[in-house]
Amino acid sequence: MRNSLIILLLIMLVSSCQSFRAFRSGVVIEITADSLMKSVNENEIDYKYLSLKFDADIKIGDSENSIKGSLRICKDSAIWLSITPLMGIEMVRLQFTPDSVWLLERFSKQFLKTDYDFFLKAYNLRIDYKTIQAILSNSTFVYPIDSTENYFSGFHTDGNPAHYQMYSHTKREIKKMRPRNPEIKTQYFRITNEKSKIDSVSLSDLLQDSHIRIKYADFQTVEEVGILPTVFDFQIANQEEISTFRVRYRSIKSKKSLRFPFRFSSKYKPFRQ
């Protein structure tokens, strides 16, 4: 009997090492990366149009500023951003569509039309419209953007009673792969156990020594939308510079429709890069 009990305990120990067991309501359950992603996706917010107002503290290199702004999203179509310094006059207007990025700089009367290679050239990070929309709406996304549909199936999972963790590579895998394939790109999610909401994301390009890190906090239930973080810290860095943004949403509303104005006069000249 004693030997049988020892064998049973050993089997349970080995099984627990092979797949992550999540704690929920005092019950241990096994969960795969695909199942975890399904739970997160089922708890994503439901919207067509979102209107948000925010305050933000920005640090780019040694420069620090506080701003206010308005953000509008038409799901899968457009993201519109108006940035206003504390004096109340619009300084910058941005618009993202699935295939373009527009920037309007009011003080210098310049505009920029580009695509998402802009982020690759500036930060060595290949992101697209879906990535930006997912970050703003606390949703899942794949990185690199050309990853396959079953991308998350290969992720590792572990955690504790408060959080799950999902990550594309272990430290041992990175150490083993790096000599043969230095162009390793990694992705990490931390997910709350209680609400299945993402509260931390990290993207890294190890060859270029660049990364994006996001931490979400102060989750609130928004009427007709769902649960959203009202605070997030965003850091983007490369070998030359670190930029950090702390954003606090003052207002989040679901709308039946929204305007995305982006007209400008002939006085505006192409941005001098």
PyMOL commands that set and color helices and strands:
alter all, ss='L'
color gray80, all
select helices_A, chain A and resi 2-18+33-42+117-123+129-137+151-154+171-177
alter helices_A, ss='H'
color red, helices_A
select strands_A, chain A and resi 21-24+27-30+49-60+63-74+78-85+92-97+100-105+110-114+156-159+163-167+185-192+198-205+210-222+226-237+242-255+269-270
alter strands_A, ss='S'
color yellow, strands_A
deselect
rebuild
show_as cartoon
